[in-house]
Amino acid sequence: GSRAYAISVLAMTAALGAGMAVWFLPLADLGVSAWRILYVIPVLGIALAWHVGRTLPESHRYEVAHERAPAKPHTRRVVLLAASGFLLAIFTAPASQFQNEFLRSEHGFTALQITLFTLATSTPGGIGVLLGGRLADLRGRRIVGAVAVAGGVGLTVVMYVSAGWALWAASAVGSIVGAAAVPALGVYGPELFPTTSRGRTNGIISAVGVVGSSVGLLLAGSLADRFGMFGPAMALLAVGPAILAVLVITAYPETAHLELEEINPEDRVPPVPPGDATATAGP
């Protein structure tokens, strides 16, 4: 009943980390090579990551599931989520990576102005993350995910073809709407696969998403050079997320209000035989 909301809270902390990187962006104006400082600051987080890795307890479901034979992966689900990751990343990666260059080259923003723009228009996205997580748990993942993808991508394209107040408004509203897709769709990776194959299958999905990011960056750069601006390039790449929105409605299963063992019956622990005190209890 709260898995998507939990994902939204985790996404908020990740967004805070990304926002902290933006805080230090003005350091890039100190000199030609000062941008390298931005890549040194995250090293400070290694100590925290090490501490968390040593103290985080293992889940009971994982421990119980690995007492049995590994489950076979669901090939159709893997293909569906991998294709979805590719279609989304082909747009989101260049839209994010080229935003600073777009603001600098087409609107003449300085590093400080880029920082202010990013903080002012991306921070409201936290509203979408939290609302999206709650709505995905209450109303279902599919409708929230499809609307968020279509609305967020559409408004991002509007941002890339706008100027003045419309540029700021489209980015801010787009970040709120689009952020709702993070918990609504992000929860499918943990939900759709058995405990014993979840890590492996999500590794495959992530790898395909990286390929989508690379393809999107190459296409966006090439198209932007051809058109002389980023707007038309982003509009063409938005076809990928548009296909994804249709897939979410037509092909995704609805997993809200279901126990993980209902989604993946192979994770169910056999009932304890009467009088068998040595049998392992269920999760």
N, C-alpha and C positions, 0 to 999 in steps of 0.2 A: 503493500500500500504506500510505500514511500521511497521506492528505489529511484525513480526519476528525480524526486526532490533531493535525494542524497547526491546524485550525480550533479545537480545544479549547484549545490554547496561546494563540491569539489571544483567545479568549473569556476566558481567565484574566486577561490584561492589561486587558481591558475591565472585568472585574469589580473589578480593583484600582482602576481609576479611579472606578467607582461607589462602592466602599468608602471611598475618600478623601473623597468628598463627604459620606458619612455621618459620618466622623470629626469634621467641623466643624459638625455639626448642633447641638450644645450652644450654639453662638454665637447661635442663634435665641432663647435664653432671656435674652439680655442686654438686650433691649428690644423694644418693639412692632414697630419697623421693622428690627431686627437681622437678620432672615431675608434681607434683600437682600444681605448680605455673602456669603452662600453662592453667589450668582450672579456675584460678582466674582472669586472664587478660580480658577475654571477658565480665566479669561483668561490666566493665567500659562502655560498649555499651548500657546498659539499659537506661541510661538517654537520649541518642539520640533516641532510639526506642520509648520511652515515648513521646518525643517531636513530632516525626513524626506522631505517632498515634493520637495525639490531633489536629494536624494542617492539615493533609491530607484531601482534600475535597472529598466528595462522588461524584461518576460519575452520570451524568444526566441520562444515560441509566438505571442505577440501580434504581434511584428514580422513573422514569416513569414506569418501568416494575413492581415495587412492588405496584403500584396503581391498578393492575389487579390481577386476580387469579393466583396462582403459576402454572407454566408449568410442565407437566410431563417429567421426565428424559428420555433420549434416551438410552434404555437398551443396544442395540447393541453397541453403541458408548462407553458406560461405560465399558462393557466387553472387547471391543477391546483395549481401553487405559489402563485398569487395567492389562490385560494380558501382554501388551507391557511393562508396568512398572515393572512387575514381571520378565519378561525375561531379561530385561536390568539390573535390580538391582542384579540379581543372579550372575552376573559377575562383574559389576562395584564396588559394595560394597566391596567384598574381594580383588579385584585388587587394590583398593585405601587403604583399611585398612591394608593389609598385605605388602604393598610396603616397608615401613620402616623396618619391620622385615626381609623381603627378602634381602634388601640391607645390613642389619647388619649381619644376620646369614650366608648368602651365599657369600657375597662379602667383609665382614669385615669393612663396613663403620662405622665411628664414627658419633655422632649426628651432628657435624659441616659439615661433608661430606654429610650426608643425606640432610641437609638444602641446601647446595650448589647444590646438584643434583636436588632437587625438584624445587628450584627457576630457575635453568638454563634450565630445560626440560619442566616445566609447564608454565612458563611465556609466551613462544611463542604461547601457546594455545589461548591467547587473539586474535591473528590473525585469527584463525579458527572461534572463536565466532563471530567476526565482519563480516568476509567474509561470514560465513554461514547464518547470519541473512539477509545480503543484497541479497545473491543469492536465499535464500528461498522466499524472497518477489518478486524478479524479475523472477526467473526461476521455482519456485514451491517448495513446502515443501518435497514432496515424494522422488524425486531423490536425493536431497541434504541430507535428513535424512538417506536414505538407504545406500548411499555411505559412509557417515560419520560414521555410526554405524559399518558397515563391516570393513572399513579401520582402524578406531580407535581401535576397539577391536583386529583386527588381529595384528596390530603393538604392542599393549600392550602385547599380548602373545609372540611375538618375543622378547620384552624386558625381559620377565621373563625367557627366555631360552638363553639369550645372556650374554656376558661379554665384558669388555673393551669398546672401542669406539662404538661398535654396541649397547651396552646397553644404552648409552647416546643418540645415534642417533635415535634408535627406540622409545625411550620415548619421545623425542622432537617432532619428526614428528607425532607420534601417538597422542600427545596432540593437535597438530594443526588440524589434520584430524578429530579426535573424537569430538573436541570442536564444530565443525560445527553442530553437531546433537542437541546441547543445544537449539538454537533458532528455528531450523527447526522442531523439534518434540515438544519442550516445548510450542510452541504457540497453539498446538491442544487443550490443556486443557481449555484455555479461549475461544477458538473459537467454539468448537463443542457442547456447551451446552447453553440452554437459560439462560438469566440473573437471573431468579428467582430460578434456580436449579444448577447454576454453582458452587457455594461454596460447596453444599452437594455432588455433583457428584465428584468433584475434591478431596474432603476429602476421599471418598471411594477409588479413584484411588491411592492416596498417601498411604493409609493404606495397600493396597495390595502390593505396592512397598516396604514398610517396611518389610512385610512378605518375599518378595523376597530377600531383603538384609540379613535377618536373616538366611534364608535357604542357601543362597550363602556362608555366613561366616561359617556356620556349615559344609557344604560340602567341602569348600576349606581347612579348618583346618584338617578335617578328611583325605582328599585325600593327602594333603601335608605330613601328618604323614606317610601315607601308602607308598608314593613314595619317601619320604626323601627329597623332594624339591618342590618348588612352581610351576615350569614351567608346568609339566604335569597336575597338578590340574587346572591351569588357562586355559589350552588348552581344557580340557573337559567342563569346565563351559562356554566356548565361544560358545557352541552350542546354548545357550539361545539367545544371541544377533544375531546369524546367522538366527534363526527362525524369530526374530523380523524384520530383514532387508527384508526378504521375505514378511512379513505381511505389511510392510510400502508400498511396491510397489503394492501388490495385493489387499489389503483390505482398506487402508486409503483413504479417500476422499481428493481431492485437494482443498484447501481453499484459495490459493493465489488470490489476485485481487478481492475478494468478500467482500461485506459489511457483518457485523455480522447478520443483519436482513435477508440477502439472505441465509446464512447458517442455521439460525434458524428462519423460517418464523413466528413462534408464538410470536417473539419479536416485530413484526411490530405493530405500533400504528395505529388503524383505522383512516381513513381520517376524517378531521373535517367537519361536515355537513355544507352546506352553511348557513350563518347567525347565526351559533351557536357560540357565543362569549365565552361561558363557557367551551367549549371543550378543552382538554389538547393538546398542540402542540406536535408533534413527536420529537424524539431525533435528 
